[in-house]
Amino acid sequence: MRSLLLMGVLLISACSSGHKPPPEPDWSNTVPVNKTIPVDTQGGRNES
């Protein structure tokens, strides 16, 4: 029970503080993935 309560408090405090550690890395990972798509296209042009 204490672990659940602690998790809830941490979640609430994190939301209240405005800290968003998970979203930032997620967006960072999404950016390179999007960049990889055009890079692959350029690679195909080089092969041609």
mmCIF entry with sequence, helices, sheets and N, C-alpha, C, O atoms, coordinates in Angstrom:
data_MODEL
# 
_entry.id   MODEL 
# 
_entity.id                         1 
_entity.type                       polymer 
_entity.pdbx_number_of_molecules   1 
# 
_entity_poly.entity_id                      1 
_entity_poly.type                           'polypeptide(L)' 
_entity_poly.nstd_linkage                   no 
_entity_poly.nstd_monomer                   no 
_entity_poly.pdbx_seq_one_letter_code       MRSLLLMGVLLISACSSGHKPPPEPDWSNTVPVNKTIPVDTQGGRNES 
_entity_poly.pdbx_seq_one_letter_code_can   MRSLLLMGVLLISACSSGHKPPPEPDWSNTVPVNKTIPVDTQGGRNES 
_entity_poly.pdbx_strand_id                 A 
# 
loop_
_entity_poly_seq.entity_id 
_entity_poly_seq.num 
_entity_poly_seq.mon_id 
_entity_poly_seq.hetero 
1 1  MET n 
1 2  ARG n 
1 3  SER n 
1 4  LEU n 
1 5  LEU n 
1 6  LEU n 
1 7  MET n 
1 8  GLY n 
1 9  VAL n 
1 10 LEU n 
1 11 LEU n 
1 12 ILE n 
1 13 SER n 
1 14 ALA n 
1 15 CYS n 
1 16 SER n 
1 17 SER n 
1 18 GLY n 
1 19 HIS n 
1 20 LYS n 
1 21 PRO n 
1 22 PRO n 
1 23 PRO n 
1 24 GLU n 
1 25 PRO n 
1 26 ASP n 
1 27 TRP n 
1 28 SER n 
1 29 ASN n 
1 30 THR n 
1 31 VAL n 
1 32 PRO n 
1 33 VAL n 
1 34 ASN n 
1 35 LYS n 
1 36 THR n 
1 37 ILE n 
1 38 PRO n 
1 39 VAL n 
1 40 ASP n 
1 41 THR n 
1 42 GLN n 
1 43 GLY n 
1 44 GLY n 
1 45 ARG n 
1 46 ASN n 
1 47 GLU n 
1 48 SER n 
# 
_struct_asym.id          A 
_struct_asym.entity_id   1 
# 
loop_
_struct_conf.conf_type_id 
_struct_conf.id 
_struct_conf.pdbx_PDB_helix_id 
_struct_conf.beg_label_comp_id 
_struct_conf.beg_label_asym_id 
_struct_conf.beg_label_seq_id 
_struct_conf.pdbx_beg_PDB_ins_code 
_struct_conf.end_label_comp_id 
_struct_conf.end_label_asym_id 
_struct_conf.end_label_seq_id 
_struct_conf.pdbx_end_PDB_ins_code 
_struct_conf.beg_auth_comp_id 
_struct_conf.beg_auth_asym_id 
_struct_conf.beg_auth_seq_id 
_struct_conf.end_auth_comp_id 
_struct_conf.end_auth_asym_id 
_struct_conf.end_auth_seq_id 
_struct_conf.pdbx_PDB_helix_class 
_struct_conf.details 
_struct_conf.pdbx_PDB_helix_length 
HELX_P HELX_P1 AA1 ARG A 2  ? SER A 17 ? ARG A 2  SER A 17 1 ? 16 
HELX_P HELX_P2 AA2 PRO A 23 ? GLU A 47 ? PRO A 23 GLU A 47 1 ? 25 
# 
_struct_conf_type.id          HELX_P 
_struct_conf_type.criteria    ? 
_struct_conf_type.reference   ? 
# 
loop_
_atom_site.group_PDB 
_atom_site.id 
_atom_site.type_symbol 
_atom_site.label_atom_id 
_atom_site.label_alt_id 
_atom_site.label_comp_id 
_atom_site.label_asym_id 
_atom_site.label_entity_id 
_atom_site.label_seq_id 
_atom_site.pdbx_PDB_ins_code 
_atom_site.Cartn_x 
_atom_site.Cartn_y 
_atom_site.Cartn_z 
_atom_site.occupancy 
_atom_site.B_iso_or_equiv 
_atom_site.pdbx_formal_charge 
_atom_site.auth_seq_id 
_atom_site.auth_comp_id 
_atom_site.auth_asym_id 
_atom_site.auth_atom_id 
_atom_site.pdbx_PDB_model_num 
ATOM 1   N N  . MET A 1 1  ? 0.846  -1.203 0.000   1.00 0.00 ? 1  MET A N  1 
ATOM 2   C CA . MET A 1 1  ? 0.000  0.000  0.000   1.00 0.00 ? 1  MET A CA 1 
ATOM 3   C C  . MET A 1 1  ? 0.884  1.258  0.000   1.00 0.00 ? 1  MET A C  1 
ATOM 4   O O  . MET A 1 1  ? 0.607  2.225  -0.709  1.00 0.00 ? 1  MET A O  1 
ATOM 5   N N  . ARG A 1 2  ? 1.941  1.224  0.800   1.00 0.00 ? 2  ARG A N  1 
ATOM 6   C CA . ARG A 1 2  ? 2.801  2.413  0.882   1.00 0.00 ? 2  ARG A CA 1 
ATOM 7   C C  . ARG A 1 2  ? 3.448  2.699  -0.470  1.00 0.00 ? 2  ARG A C  1 
ATOM 8   O O  . ARG A 1 2  ? 3.581  3.855  -0.873  1.00 0.00 ? 2  ARG A O  1 
ATOM 9   N N  . SER A 1 3  ? 3.846  1.638  -1.165  1.00 0.00 ? 3  SER A N  1 
ATOM 10  C CA . SER A 1 3  ? 4.504  1.841  -2.465  1.00 0.00 ? 3  SER A CA 1 
ATOM 11  C C  . SER A 1 3  ? 3.531  2.513  -3.440  1.00 0.00 ? 3  SER A C  1 
ATOM 12  O O  . SER A 1 3  ? 3.922  3.404  -4.195  1.00 0.00 ? 3  SER A O  1 
ATOM 13  N N  . LEU A 1 4  ? 2.265  2.087  -3.422  1.00 0.00 ? 4  LEU A N  1 
ATOM 14  C CA . LEU A 1 4  ? 1.261  2.692  -4.310  1.00 0.00 ? 4  LEU A CA 1 
ATOM 15  C C  . LEU A 1 4  ? 1.075  4.157  -3.943  1.00 0.00 ? 4  LEU A C  1 
ATOM 16  O O  . LEU A 1 4  ? 1.028  5.018  -4.822  1.00 0.00 ? 4  LEU A O  1 
ATOM 17  N N  . LEU A 1 5  ? 0.969  4.443  -2.657  1.00 0.00 ? 5  LEU A N  1 
ATOM 18  C CA . LEU A 1 5  ? 0.780  5.820  -2.203  1.00 0.00 ? 5  LEU A CA 1 
ATOM 19  C C  . LEU A 1 5  ? 1.976  6.663  -2.621  1.00 0.00 ? 5  LEU A C  1 
ATOM 20  O O  . LEU A 1 5  ? 1.821  7.796  -3.077  1.00 0.00 ? 5  LEU A O  1 
ATOM 21  N N  . LEU A 1 6  ? 3.166  6.104  -2.463  1.00 0.00 ? 6  LEU A N  1 
ATOM 22  C CA . LEU A 1 6  ? 4.386  6.836  -2.818  1.00 0.00 ? 6  LEU A CA 1 
ATOM 23  C C  . LEU A 1 6  ? 4.401  7.127  -4.317  1.00 0.00 ? 6  LEU A C  1 
ATOM 24  O O  . LEU A 1 6  ? 4.764  8.223  -4.741  1.00 0.00 ? 6  LEU A O  1 
ATOM 25  N N  . MET A 1 7  ? 4.001  6.130  -5.115  1.00 0.00 ? 7  MET A N  1 
ATOM 26  C CA . MET A 1 7  ? 3.975  6.317  -6.566  1.00 0.00 ? 7  MET A CA 1 
ATOM 27  C C  . MET A 1 7  ? 2.999  7.437  -6.930  1.00 0.00 ? 7  MET A C  1 
ATOM 28  O O  . MET A 1 7  ? 3.302  8.280  -7.774  1.00 0.00 ? 7  MET A O  1 
ATOM 29  N N  . GLY A 1 8  ? 1.832  7.440  -6.293  1.00 0.00 ? 8  GLY A N  1 
ATOM 30  C CA . GLY A 1 8  ? 0.832  8.473  -6.560  1.00 0.00 ? 8  GLY A CA 1 
ATOM 31  C C  . GLY A 1 8  ? 1.367  9.850  -6.209  1.00 0.00 ? 8  GLY A C  1 
ATOM 32  O O  . GLY A 1 8  ? 1.189  10.806 -6.965  1.00 0.00 ? 8  GLY A O  1 
ATOM 33  N N  . VAL A 1 9  ? 2.025  9.950  -5.058  1.00 0.00 ? 9  VAL A N  1 
ATOM 34  C CA . VAL A 1 9  ? 2.578  11.240 -4.623  1.00 0.00 ? 9  VAL A CA 1 
ATOM 35  C C  . VAL A 1 9  ? 3.638  11.709 -5.611  1.00 0.00 ? 9  VAL A C  1 
ATOM 36  O O  . VAL A 1 9  ? 3.689  12.886 -5.967  1.00 0.00 ? 9  VAL A O  1 
ATOM 37  N N  . LEU A 1 10 ? 4.483  10.782 -6.051  1.00 0.00 ? 10 LEU A N  1 
ATOM 38  C CA . LEU A 1 10 ? 5.544  11.147 -6.999  1.00 0.00 ? 10 LEU A CA 1 
ATOM 39  C C  . LEU A 1 10 ? 4.930  11.622 -8.312  1.00 0.00 ? 10 LEU A C  1 
ATOM 40  O O  . LEU A 1 10 ? 5.385  12.609 -8.890  1.00 0.00 ? 10 LEU A O  1 
ATOM 41  N N  . LEU A 1 11 ? 3.897  10.922 -8.785  1.00 0.00 ? 11 LEU A N  1 
ATOM 42  C CA . LEU A 1 11 ? 3.250  11.307 -10.043 1.00 0.00 ? 11 LEU A CA 1 
ATOM 43  C C  . LEU A 1 11 ? 2.626  12.692 -9.915  1.00 0.00 ? 11 LEU A C  1 
ATOM 44  O O  . LEU A 1 11 ? 2.787  13.541 -10.791 1.00 0.00 ? 11 LEU A O  1 
ATOM 45  N N  . ILE A 1 12 ? 1.911  12.909 -8.810  1.00 0.00 ? 12 ILE A N  1 
ATOM 46  C CA . ILE A 1 12 ? 1.245  14.207 -8.599  1.00 0.00 ? 12 ILE A CA 1 
ATOM 47  C C  . ILE A 1 12 ? 2.287  15.316 -8.498  1.00 0.00 ? 12 ILE A C  1 
ATOM 48  O O  . ILE A 1 12 ? 2.139  16.370 -9.116  1.00 0.00 ? 12 ILE A O  1 
ATOM 49  N N  . SER A 1 13 ? 3.343  15.080 -7.717  1.00 0.00 ? 13 SER A N  1 
ATOM 50  C CA . SER A 1 13 ? 4.377  16.103 -7.530  1.00 0.00 ? 13 SER A CA 1 
ATOM 51  C C  . SER A 1 13 ? 5.069  16.383 -8.861  1.00 0.00 ? 13 SER A C  1 
ATOM 52  O O  . SER A 1 13 ? 5.385  17.533 -9.163  1.00 0.00 ? 13 SER A O  1 
ATOM 53  N N  . ALA A 1 14 ? 5.303  15.355 -9.647  1.00 0.00 ? 14 ALA A N  1 
ATOM 54  C CA . ALA A 1 14 ? 5.962  15.528 -10.949 1.00 0.00 ? 14 ALA A CA 1 
ATOM 55  C C  . ALA A 1 14 ? 5.083  16.373 -11.866 1.00 0.00 ? 14 ALA A C  1 
ATOM 56  O O  . ALA A 1 14 ? 5.582  17.266 -12.551 1.00 0.00 ? 14 ALA A O  1 
ATOM 57  N N  . CYS A 1 15 ? 3.784  16.099 -11.884 1.00 0.00 ? 15 CYS A N  1 
ATOM 58  C CA . CYS A 1 15 ? 2.865  16.851 -12.741 1.00 0.00 ? 15 CYS A CA 1 
ATOM 59  C C  . CYS A 1 15 ? 2.773  18.298 -12.262 1.00 0.00 ? 15 CYS A C  1 
ATOM 60  O O  . CYS A 1 15 ? 2.745  19.223 -13.073 1.00 0.00 ? 15 CYS A O  1 
ATOM 61  N N  . SER A 1 16 ? 2.724  18.490 -10.942 1.00 0.00 ? 16 SER A N  1 
ATOM 62  C CA . SER A 1 16 ? 2.596  19.831 -10.383 1.00 0.00 ? 16 SER A CA 1 
ATOM 63  C C  . SER A 1 16 ? 3.857  20.638 -10.671 1.00 0.00 ? 16 SER A C  1 
ATOM 64  O O  . SER A 1 16 ? 3.780  21.825 -10.989 1.00 0.00 ? 16 SER A O  1 
ATOM 65  N N  . SER A 1 17 ? 5.008  19.999 -10.559 1.00 0.00 ? 17 SER A N  1 
ATOM 66  C CA . SER A 1 17 ? 6.275  20.706 -10.774 1.00 0.00 ? 17 SER A CA 1 
ATOM 67  C C  . SER A 1 17 ? 6.441  21.062 -12.251 1.00 0.00 ? 17 SER A C  1 
ATOM 68  O O  . SER A 1 17 ? 7.143  22.016 -12.587 1.00 0.00 ? 17 SER A O  1 
ATOM 69  N N  . GLY A 1 18 ? 5.808  20.309 -13.113 1.00 0.00 ? 18 GLY A N  1 
ATOM 70  C CA . GLY A 1 18 ? 5.912  20.582 -14.544 1.00 0.00 ? 18 GLY A CA 1 
ATOM 71  C C  . GLY A 1 18 ? 7.101  19.862 -15.149 1.00 0.00 ? 18 GLY A C  1 
ATOM 72  O O  . GLY A 1 18 ? 7.406  20.062 -16.324 1.00 0.00 ? 18 GLY A O  1 
ATOM 73  N N  . HIS A 1 19 ? 7.782  19.025 -14.373 1.00 0.00 ? 19 HIS A N  1 
ATOM 74  C CA . HIS A 1 19 ? 8.925  18.275 -14.920 1.00 0.00 ? 19 HIS A CA 1 
ATOM 75  C C  . HIS A 1 19 ? 8.400  17.195 -15.866 1.00 0.00 ? 19 HIS A C  1 
ATOM 76  O O  . HIS A 1 19 ? 7.524  16.415 -15.493 1.00 0.00 ? 19 HIS A O  1 
ATOM 77  N N  . LYS A 1 20 ? 8.924  17.150 -17.070 1.00 0.00 ? 20 LYS A N  1 
ATOM 78  C CA . LYS A 1 20 ? 8.470  16.122 -18.024 1.00 0.00 ? 20 LYS A CA 1 
ATOM 79  C C  . LYS A 1 20 ? 9.683  15.401 -18.613 1.00 0.00 ? 20 LYS A C  1 
ATOM 80  O O  . LYS A 1 20 ? 10.006 15.600 -19.784 1.00 0.00 ? 20 LYS A O  1 
ATOM 81  N N  . PRO A 1 21 ? 10.349 14.577 -17.828 1.00 0.00 ? 21 PRO A N  1 
ATOM 82  C CA . PRO A 1 21 ? 11.523 13.849 -18.326 1.00 0.00 ? 21 PRO A CA 1 
ATOM 83  C C  . PRO A 1 21 ? 11.192 12.860 -19.448 1.00 0.00 ? 21 PRO A C  1 
ATOM 84  O O  . PRO A 1 21 ? 11.932 12.802 -20.429 1.00 0.00 ? 21 PRO A O  1 
ATOM 85  N N  . PRO A 1 22 ? 10.114 12.082 -19.343 1.00 0.00 ? 22 PRO A N  1 
ATOM 86  C CA . PRO A 1 22 ? 9.808  11.102 -20.391 1.00 0.00 ? 22 PRO A CA 1 
ATOM 87  C C  . PRO A 1 22 ? 9.495  11.752 -21.744 1.00 0.00 ? 22 PRO A C  1 
ATOM 88  O O  . PRO A 1 22 ? 10.038 11.310 -22.757 1.00 0.00 ? 22 PRO A O  1 
ATOM 89  N N  . PRO A 1 23 ? 8.643  12.783 -21.801 1.00 0.00 ? 23 PRO A N  1 
ATOM 90  C CA . PRO A 1 23 ? 8.283  13.385 -23.087 1.00 0.00 ? 23 PRO A CA 1 
ATOM 91  C C  . PRO A 1 23 ? 9.500  13.933 -23.832 1.00 0.00 ? 23 PRO A C  1 
ATOM 92  O O  . PRO A 1 23 ? 9.590  13.777 -25.050 1.00 0.00 ? 23 PRO A O  1 
ATOM 93  N N  . GLU A 1 24 ? 10.440 14.572 -23.126 1.00 0.00 ? 24 GLU A N  1 
ATOM 94  C CA . GLU A 1 24 ? 11.594 15.175 -23.802 1.00 0.00 ? 24 GLU A CA 1 
ATOM 95  C C  . GLU A 1 24 ? 12.403 14.131 -24.575 1.00 0.00 ? 24 GLU A C  1 
ATOM 96  O O  . GLU A 1 24 ? 12.663 14.318 -25.763 1.00 0.00 ? 24 GLU A O  1 
ATOM 97  N N  . PRO A 1 25 ? 12.806 13.031 -23.919 1.00 0.00 ? 25 PRO A N  1 
ATOM 98  C CA . PRO A 1 25 ? 13.558 11.988 -24.633 1.00 0.00 ? 25 PRO A CA 1 
ATOM 99  C C  . PRO A 1 25 ? 12.745 11.389 -25.780 1.00 0.00 ? 25 PRO A C  1 
ATOM 100 O O  . PRO A 1 25 ? 13.298 11.074 -26.834 1.00 0.00 ? 25 PRO A O  1 
ATOM 101 N N  . ASP A 1 26 ? 11.447 11.233 -25.580 1.00 0.00 ? 26 ASP A N  1 
ATOM 102 C CA . ASP A 1 26 ? 10.603 10.651 -26.630 1.00 0.00 ? 26 ASP A CA 1 
ATOM 103 C C  . ASP A 1 26 ? 10.688 11.519 -27.885 1.00 0.00 ? 26 ASP A C  1 
ATOM 104 O O  . ASP A 1 26 ? 10.863 11.007 -28.991 1.00 0.00 ? 26 ASP A O  1 
ATOM 105 N N  . TRP A 1 27 ? 10.562 12.857 -27.703 1.00 0.00 ? 27 TRP A N  1 
ATOM 106 C CA . TRP A 1 27 ? 10.614 13.751 -28.860 1.00 0.00 ? 27 TRP A CA 1 
ATOM 107 C C  . TRP A 1 27 ? 11.998 13.692 -29.492 1.00 0.00 ? 27 TRP A C  1 
ATOM 108 O O  . TRP A 1 27 ? 12.129 13.705 -30.716 1.00 0.00 ? 27 TRP A O  1 
ATOM 109 N N  . SER A 1 28 ? 13.040 13.625 -28.648 1.00 0.00 ? 28 SER A N  1 
ATOM 110 C CA . SER A 1 28 ? 14.416 13.576 -29.170 1.00 0.00 ? 28 SER A CA 1 
ATOM 111 C C  . SER A 1 28 ? 14.583 12.332 -30.035 1.00 0.00 ? 28 SER A C  1 
ATOM 112 O O  . SER A 1 28 ? 15.213 12.386 -31.091 1.00 0.00 ? 28 SER A O  1 
ATOM 113 N N  . ASN A 1 29 ? 14.020 11.210 -29.586 1.00 0.00 ? 29 ASN A N  1 
ATOM 114 C CA . ASN A 1 29 ? 14.138 9.967  -30.356 1.00 0.00 ? 29 ASN A CA 1 
ATOM 115 C C  . ASN A 1 29 ? 13.342 10.074 -31.654 1.00 0.00 ? 29 ASN A C  1 
ATOM 116 O O  . ASN A 1 29 ? 13.731 9.500  -32.672 1.00 0.00 ? 29 ASN A O  1 
ATOM 117 N N  . THR A 1 30 ? 12.239 10.799 -31.621 1.00 0.00 ? 30 THR A N  1 
ATOM 118 C CA . THR A 1 30 ? 11.400 10.922 -32.817 1.00 0.00 ? 30 THR A CA 1 
ATOM 119 C C  . THR A 1 30 ? 12.106 11.759 -33.882 1.00 0.00 ? 30 THR A C  1 
ATOM 120 O O  . THR A 1 30 ? 11.964 11.494 -35.075 1.00 0.00 ? 30 THR A O  1 
ATOM 121 N N  . VAL A 1 31 ? 12.862 12.762 -33.457 1.00 0.00 ? 31 VAL A N  1 
ATOM 122 C CA . VAL A 1 31 ? 13.542 13.657 -34.417 1.00 0.00 ? 31 VAL A CA 1 
ATOM 123 C C  . VAL A 1 31 ? 14.541 12.890 -35.271 1.00 0.00 ? 31 VAL A C  1 
ATOM 124 O O  . VAL A 1 31 ? 14.489 12.981 -36.498 1.00 0.00 ? 31 VAL A O  1 
ATOM 125 N N  . PRO A 1 32 ? 15.461 12.124 -34.648 1.00 0.00 ? 32 PRO A N  1 
ATOM 126 C CA . PRO A 1 32 ? 16.428 11.360 -35.447 1.00 0.00 ? 32 PRO A CA 1 
ATOM 127 C C  . PRO A 1 32 ? 15.735 10.371 -36.389 1.00 0.00 ? 32 PRO A C  1 
ATOM 128 O O  . PRO A 1 32 ? 16.202 10.157 -37.507 1.00 0.00 ? 32 PRO A O  1 
ATOM 129 N N  . VAL A 1 33 ? 14.649 9.780  -35.956 1.00 0.00 ? 33 VAL A N  1 
ATOM 130 C CA . VAL A 1 33 ? 13.933 8.815  -36.793 1.00 0.00 ? 33 VAL A CA 1 
ATOM 131 C C  . VAL A 1 33 ? 13.419 9.519  -38.047 1.00 0.00 ? 33 VAL A C  1 
ATOM 132 O O  . VAL A 1 33 ? 13.524 8.987  -39.152 1.00 0.00 ? 33 VAL A O  1 
ATOM 133 N N  . ASN A 1 34 ? 12.858 10.730 -37.869 1.00 0.00 ? 34 ASN A N  1 
ATOM 134 C CA . ASN A 1 34 ? 12.352 11.474 -39.022 1.00 0.00 ? 34 ASN A CA 1 
ATOM 135 C C  . ASN A 1 34 ? 13.508 11.862 -39.940 1.00 0.00 ? 34 ASN A C  1 
ATOM 136 O O  . ASN A 1 34 ? 13.367 11.850 -41.163 1.00 0.00 ? 34 ASN A O  1 
ATOM 137 N N  . LYS A 1 35 ? 14.659 12.208 -39.343 1.00 0.00 ? 35 LYS A N  1 
ATOM 138 C CA . LYS A 1 35 ? 15.813 12.613 -40.154 1.00 0.00 ? 35 LYS A CA 1 
ATOM 139 C C  . LYS A 1 35 ? 16.344 11.412 -40.928 1.00 0.00 ? 35 LYS A C  1 
ATOM 140 O O  . LYS A 1 35 ? 16.891 11.563 -42.021 1.00 0.00 ? 35 LYS A O  1 
ATOM 141 N N  . THR A 1 36 ? 16.182 10.224 -40.359 1.00 0.00 ? 36 THR A N  1 
ATOM 142 C CA . THR A 1 36 ? 16.716 9.022  -41.012 1.00 0.00 ? 36 THR A CA 1 
ATOM 143 C C  . THR A 1 36 ? 15.967 8.745  -42.320 1.00 0.00 ? 36 THR A C  1 
ATOM 144 O O  . THR A 1 36 ? 16.555 8.214  -43.263 1.00 0.00 ? 36 THR A O  1 
ATOM 145 N N  . ILE A 1 37 ? 14.695 9.092  -42.388 1.00 0.00 ? 37 ILE A N  1 
ATOM 146 C CA . ILE A 1 37 ? 13.900 8.817  -43.593 1.00 0.00 ? 37 ILE A CA 1 
ATOM 147 C C  . ILE A 1 37 ? 14.474 9.575  -44.801 1.00 0.00 ? 37 ILE A C  1 
ATOM 148 O O  . ILE A 1 37 ? 14.735 8.952  -45.830 1.00 0.00 ? 37 ILE A O  1 
ATOM 149 N N  . PRO A 1 38 ? 14.679 10.904 -44.709 1.00 0.00 ? 38 PRO A N  1 
ATOM 150 C CA . PRO A 1 38 ? 15.259 11.647 -45.839 1.00 0.00 ? 38 PRO A CA 1 
ATOM 151 C C  . PRO A 1 38 ? 16.676 11.166 -46.141 1.00 0.00 ? 38 PRO A C  1 
ATOM 152 O O  . PRO A 1 38 ? 17.071 11.114 -47.306 1.00 0.00 ? 38 PRO A O  1 
ATOM 153 N N  . VAL A 1 39 ? 17.435 10.819 -45.124 1.00 0.00 ? 39 VAL A N  1 
ATOM 154 C CA . VAL A 1 39 ? 18.812 10.335 -45.327 1.00 0.00 ? 39 VAL A CA 1 
ATOM 155 C C  . VAL A 1 39 ? 18.773 9.072  -46.176 1.00 0.00 ? 39 VAL A C  1 
ATOM 156 O O  . VAL A 1 39 ? 19.580 8.916  -47.092 1.00 0.00 ? 39 VAL A O  1 
ATOM 157 N N  . ASP A 1 40 ? 17.837 8.165  -45.878 1.00 0.00 ? 40 ASP A N  1 
ATOM 158 C CA . ASP A 1 40 ? 17.723 6.926  -46.657 1.00 0.00 ? 40 ASP A CA 1 
ATOM 159 C C  . ASP A 1 40 ? 17.386 7.267  -48.114 1.00 0.00 ? 40 ASP A C  1 
ATOM 160 O O  . ASP A 1 40 ? 17.903 6.641  -49.039 1.00 0.00 ? 40 ASP A O  1 
ATOM 161 N N  . THR A 1 41 ? 16.526 8.252  -48.308 1.00 0.00 ? 41 THR A N  1 
ATOM 162 C CA . THR A 1 41 ? 16.138 8.640  -49.670 1.00 0.00 ? 41 THR A CA 1 
ATOM 163 C C  . THR A 1 41 ? 17.356 9.153  -50.426 1.00 0.00 ? 41 THR A C  1 
ATOM 164 O O  . THR A 1 41 ? 17.554 8.819  -51.594 1.00 0.00 ? 41 THR A O  1 
ATOM 165 N N  . GLN A 1 42 ? 18.179 9.970  -49.753 1.00 0.00 ? 42 GLN A N  1 
ATOM 166 C CA . GLN A 1 42 ? 19.387 10.503 -50.396 1.00 0.00 ? 42 GLN A CA 1 
ATOM 167 C C  . GLN A 1 42 ? 20.316 9.352  -50.762 1.00 0.00 ? 42 GLN A C  1 
ATOM 168 O O  . GLN A 1 42 ? 20.926 9.353  -51.832 1.00 0.00 ? 42 GLN A O  1 
ATOM 169 N N  . GLY A 1 43 ? 20.421 8.361  -49.860 1.00 0.00 ? 43 GLY A N  1 
ATOM 170 C CA . GLY A 1 43 ? 21.285 7.208  -50.125 1.00 0.00 ? 43 GLY A CA 1 
ATOM 171 C C  . GLY A 1 43 ? 20.822 6.500  -51.394 1.00 0.00 ? 43 GLY A C  1 
ATOM 172 O O  . GLY A 1 43 ? 21.647 6.084  -52.207 1.00 0.00 ? 43 GLY A O  1 
ATOM 173 N N  . GLY A 1 44 ? 19.504 6.361  -51.572 1.00 0.00 ? 44 GLY A N  1 
ATOM 174 C CA . GLY A 1 44 ? 18.972 5.699  -52.763 1.00 0.00 ? 44 GLY A CA 1 
ATOM 175 C C  . GLY A 1 44 ? 19.342 6.493  -54.010 1.00 0.00 ? 44 GLY A C  1 
ATOM 176 O O  . GLY A 1 44 ? 19.658 5.906  -55.045 1.00 0.00 ? 44 GLY A O  1 
ATOM 177 N N  . ARG A 1 45 ? 19.306 7.816  -53.923 1.00 0.00 ? 45 ARG A N  1 
ATOM 178 C CA . ARG A 1 45 ? 19.648 8.641  -55.084 1.00 0.00 ? 45 ARG A CA 1 
ATOM 179 C C  . ARG A 1 45 ? 21.120 8.434  -55.439 1.00 0.00 ? 45 ARG A C  1 
ATOM 180 O O  . ARG A 1 45 ? 21.480 8.375  -56.615 1.00 0.00 ? 45 ARG A O  1 
ATOM 181 N N  . ASN A 1 46 ? 21.966 8.323  -54.413 1.00 0.00 ? 46 ASN A N  1 
ATOM 182 C CA . ASN A 1 46 ? 23.403 8.137  -54.661 1.00 0.00 ? 46 ASN A CA 1 
ATOM 183 C C  . ASN A 1 46 ? 23.634 6.812  -55.377 1.00 0.00 ? 46 ASN A C  1 
ATOM 184 O O  . ASN A 1 46 ? 24.485 6.717  -56.262 1.00 0.00 ? 46 ASN A O  1 
ATOM 185 N N  . GLU A 1 47 ? 22.871 5.787  -54.990 1.00 0.00 ? 47 GLU A N  1 
ATOM 186 C CA . GLU A 1 47 ? 23.036 4.476  -55.622 1.00 0.00 ? 47 GLU A CA 1 
ATOM 187 C C  . GLU A 1 47 ? 22.658 4.576  -57.100 1.00 0.00 ? 47 GLU A C  1 
ATOM 188 O O  . GLU A 1 47 ? 23.297 3.955  -57.950 1.00 0.00 ? 47 GLU A O  1 
ATOM 189 N N  . SER A 1 48 ? 21.616 5.360  -57.407 1.00 0.00 ? 48 SER A N  1 
ATOM 190 C CA . SER A 1 48 ? 21.203 5.521  -58.795 1.00 0.00 ? 48 SER A CA 1 
ATOM 191 C C  . SER A 1 48 ? 22.272 6.326  -59.523 1.00 0.00 ? 48 SER A C  1 
ATOM 192 O O  . SER A 1 48 ? 22.139 6.589  -60.719 1.00 0.00 ? 48 SER A O  1 
# 
